[in-house]
Amino acid sequence: MELIEMITNIMTKNGLVMSFLVVGAVMAVANLLGKATRGRIAGSAIAIVFGLILALIGGLATGGEKGLSDVAMFSGLAVMGGGMLRDFSIVSTAFGASLDEIKKAGLPGILALFIGVILAFIIGAIFAFAFGYTSAADMATIGAGAVTFIVGPVTGAAVGASSEVVAISIAIGVLKSIVVMIATPMLAKPLGLNNPKSAMIFGGLMGTTSGVAAGLAATDERLVPYGAMTATFYTGTGCLLCPSVLYLALTMFF
């Protein structure tokens, strides 16, 4: 018992180190399972499913609100999964991109950003209305969640949506991310995802940085920086448009 207690204390006091160990173990198992599918399902997609299951288990076990990080020895996951390290990881992908290739995207890349954000918002808002959410604030928040799971909460906070609606927007964004991860390798050939320009346009249309990065990694890892680059701009564009122009457009009708 003393040995177990000592190990538990060490794990609790070094929460961030423990979080890296847990995530590393989950990724290792997920990548093995991904290889077993012969690349049809990206290891990152499997890892996200594992993460959601662990979060559910942690929440049920502690009655908390932060998933597995509510367990003392896994408290470092709250830091590792926080905004600072997330944004650092996203920004770091840009260092693998070539400026000359980025310039080639030009106008199509810019148009892809706006088309992707507006189209996702409209689809999300339509689904929200179909399921009985008829206020402009609720429709805008759920529509923003269809943009990404980051834009959803940002929009919800700005327009005063309820916590229930914000949670729905996050769930929609996570679902979109998983679908993009799984579908990208399957659709890469018919979509022509074999060069930096197409990867940037794809990232601009889809927008979910985690989904695009994981999907392109399973397709061709050299394309990841380009897809992640425009996907990152997509999130920023969504945070600007959804709580302002697109929300105001909804208020004209609802």
C-alpha positions in Angstrom: 0.0 0.0 0.0 2.8 2.4 0.8 4.4 1.8 -2.6 1.0 2.5 -4.4 0.5 5.6 -2.2 4.0 6.9 -3.0 3.5 6.4 -6.8 0.1 8.1 -6.6 1.6 11.1 -4.8 4.4 11.4 -7.4 1.9 11.2 -10.2 -0.3 13.8 -8.5 2.6 16.2 -7.9 3.8 15.9 -11.4 0.5 16.3 -13.2 1.8 17.8 -16.4 4.4 15.1 -16.9 1.7 12.5 -16.2 -0.5 14.1 -18.8 2.2 13.7 -21.5 2.6 10.0 -20.5 -1.2 9.4 -20.7 -1.6 11.1 -24.1 1.5 9.4 -25.4 0.1 6.0 -24.4 -3.3 6.8 -25.9 -1.6 7.9 -29.2 0.6 4.8 -29.3 -2.4 2.5 -29.0 -4.5 4.6 -31.4 -1.7 4.6 -34.1 -1.4 0.8 -33.8 -5.2 0.5 -34.4 -5.0 3.0 -37.2 -2.3 0.9 -38.9 -4.5 -2.2 -38.5 -7.1 -0.4 -40.6 -4.4 0.1 -43.3 -4.7 3.8 -43.0 -8.4 4.0 -43.7 -9.0 5.5 -40.2 -6.3 8.0 -38.9 -4.8 7.2 -35.6 -5.6 10.8 -34.5 -9.3 10.1 -35.0 -9.2 7.0 -32.9 -7.3 8.9 -30.2 -10.0 11.6 -30.1 -12.6 8.8 -29.5 -10.5 7.4 -26.7 -10.2 10.9 -25.2 -13.9 11.4 -25.2 -14.4 8.0 -23.6 -11.8 8.8 -20.9 -13.4 12.2 -20.3 -16.8 10.5 -19.8 -15.3 8.0 -17.4 -13.6 10.8 -15.5 -16.8 12.8 -15.3 -18.9 10.0 -14.2 -16.4 8.9 -11.6 -15.9 12.3 -10.0 -19.1 14.1 -10.9 -16.9 16.9 -12.1 -17.0 19.1 -15.2 -13.5 18.7 -16.7 -13.5 15.0 -17.5 -10.5 13.0 -16.6 -8.6 16.1 -15.3 -10.9 16.1 -12.3 -9.1 13.0 -11.0 -6.2 14.3 -9.0 -3.4 12.3 -10.6 -4.6 13.4 -14.1 -5.0 17.1 -13.2 -2.2 18.0 -15.6 -4.5 17.2 -18.5 -6.3 20.5 -17.8 -3.1 22.4 -18.5 -2.0 20.3 -21.4 -5.5 20.6 -23.0 -5.8 24.3 -22.3 -5.7 27.1 -24.8 -2.1 28.0 -24.4 -0.6 24.6 -25.5 -3.4 24.1 -28.1 -2.6 27.4 -29.8 1.1 26.8 -29.6 0.7 23.4 -31.4 -1.5 25.0 -34.1 0.9 27.9 -34.7 3.9 25.6 -34.8 2.6 23.8 -37.8 3.2 26.9 -39.9 7.0 26.5 -39.6 6.9 23.6 -42.0 5.2 25.6 -44.8 7.0 27.2 -47.8 6.1 30.8 -48.4 6.3 30.3 -52.2 3.7 27.5 -52.0 1.5 29.7 -49.8 1.5 32.5 -52.4 0.3 30.1 -55.0 -3.0 29.6 -53.2 -3.8 33.3 -53.9 -7.5 34.2 -54.4 -8.8 30.6 -54.4 -7.4 30.2 -50.9 -9.0 33.4 -49.6 -12.4 32.5 -51.2 -12.2 29.1 -49.7 -12.0 30.6 -46.2 -15.1 32.7 -46.6 -17.1 30.1 -48.5 -16.2 27.5 -45.9 -17.2 29.6 -42.9 -20.4 30.9 -44.4 -21.6 27.6 -45.7 -20.8 25.7 -42.5 -22.7 28.4 -40.5 -25.7 28.2 -42.7 -25.9 24.4 -42.5 -25.5 24.5 -38.7 -28.2 27.2 -38.4 -30.6 25.2 -40.6 -30.1 22.1 -38.4 -30.6 24.2 -35.3 -33.9 25.6 -36.6 -35.0 22.1 -37.7 -34.5 20.8 -34.1 -36.5 23.7 -32.6 -33.9 26.3 -31.8 -35.6 29.4 -33.3 -33.9 32.3 -31.6 -31.1 34.1 -33.5 -28.6 33.6 -30.6 -29.2 29.9 -30.5 -29.0 29.4 -34.2 -25.9 31.5 -34.5 -24.2 29.6 -31.7 -25.0 26.2 -33.2 -24.1 27.4 -36.7 -20.8 28.7 -35.3 -20.2 25.2 -33.8 -20.6 23.8 -37.2 -17.7 26.1 -38.2 -15.4 24.8 -35.5 -15.8 23.7 -31.8 -13.8 26.9 -30.9 -15.9 29.3 -32.8 -19.1 27.9 -31.2 -18.3 28.9 -27.6 -16.8 32.2 -28.7 -20.0 33.1 -30.5 -22.2 31.8 -27.7 -20.5 33.9 -25.1 -20.8 37.0 -27.4 -24.5 36.7 -28.2 -25.6 35.4 -24.7 -26.6 31.8 -25.6 -27.3 29.3 -22.8 -24.7 26.8 -21.6 -26.8 24.0 -23.1 -26.6 25.5 -26.6 -22.9 26.2 -26.2 -22.4 22.5 -25.3 -24.3 21.5 -28.4 -22.1 23.7 -30.5 -19.0 22.1 -29.1 -20.4 18.6 -29.7 -21.1 19.5 -33.4 -17.6 20.9 -33.9 -16.0 17.8 -32.4 -18.2 15.5 -34.6 -17.2 17.6 -37.6 -13.5 17.2 -36.7 -13.8 13.4 -36.4 -15.7 13.1 -39.7 -13.0 15.2 -41.5 -10.2 13.1 -40.0 -11.8 9.8 -41.1 -13.1 11.0 -44.5 -10.0 12.9 -45.8 -7.8 9.9 -46.6 -10.7 8.2 -48.3 -11.6 11.2 -50.4 -8.0 12.5 -51.0 -7.7 10.9 -54.5 -11.0 12.1 -56.0 -10.5 15.6 -54.5 -7.0 15.8 -55.8 -5.3 16.3 -52.4 -1.8 15.8 -53.6 -0.2 19.2 -53.6 0.2 22.2 -51.3 -2.3 24.4 -53.1 -5.2 21.9 -52.9 -4.3 21.2 -49.3 -4.6 25.0 -48.5 -8.0 25.2 -50.3 -9.2 22.1 -48.5 -8.1 23.5 -45.1 -9.9 26.7 -45.9 -13.1 24.9 -46.8 -13.2 22.4 -43.9 -11.6 24.7 -41.3 -11.3 22.2 -38.4 -7.6 22.4 -37.7 -7.3 19.1 -35.8 -9.5 17.3 -38.4 -7.6 18.7 -41.4 -4.2 18.1 -39.9 -4.9 14.5 -38.9 -6.7 13.7 -42.2 -3.8 15.1 -44.2 -1.3 13.4 -42.0 -2.9 10.1 -42.9 -2.9 11.1 -46.6 0.5 12.8 -47.0 2.2 14.3 -44.0 4.0 16.9 -46.3 0.6 18.6 -46.8 -0.2 19.1 -43.1 1.4 22.5 -42.7 -0.5 23.9 -45.7 -3.9 22.6 -44.7 -3.3 23.6 -41.1 -2.3 27.1 -42.1 -5.6 28.0 -43.8 -7.6 26.0 -41.3 -6.1 28.3 -38.6 -7.1 31.4 -40.5 -10.6 29.8 -40.9 -11.0 29.7 -37.1 -10.0 33.3 -36.8 -12.3 34.3 -39.7 -15.2 32.4 -38.0 -14.6 34.1 -34.7 -14.8 37.5 -36.5 -17.8 36.8 -38.7 -20.1 34.5 -36.7 -20.8 36.7 -33.6 -21.1 39.8 -35.8 -22.1 39.9 -39.4 -23.7 36.4 -39.6 -25.5 36.8 -36.2 -26.9 40.2 -37.3 -28.0 38.6 -40.6 -30.0 36.1 -38.6 -31.6 38.7 -36.4 -33.2 40.2 -39.5 -35.3 37.0 -39.9 -35.6 35.5 -36.4 
